[in-house]
Amino acid sequence: MALIAPYAPEGRKGRPPLPVEMLLRISALQEQLEQVKSKIRAKVEHPFRVIKRQFGHVKVRYRGLSKNTQQLHTLFALANLWMARGPWPVAGCL
């Protein structure tokens, strides 16, 4: 604590400064929140990485919103298959 105390922010506009222990607790909570956000972000961004890298979708190919929308729907369906890849079940052996 003695190493951190000189660098702790001071109180502003007549407010007393926060204790160093409270600042460390706040910092730990912020770190946990950032870890939760990064886990969610990784799950959301992974399909976009698959579409861009595995299937090469960097620019739209067609003129018209419906054609591009259909292409993206197809690419996301393929990305779901790509991410869930594994051994395929053999017909009749369930």
Secondary structure, DSSP 8 states (H G I E B T S, - for coil): -TTTGGGS----TT-----HHHHHHHHHHHHHHHHHHHHHHHHHHHHHHIIIIIS--SS--SSSHHHHHHHHHHHHHHHHHHHT-S----TT--
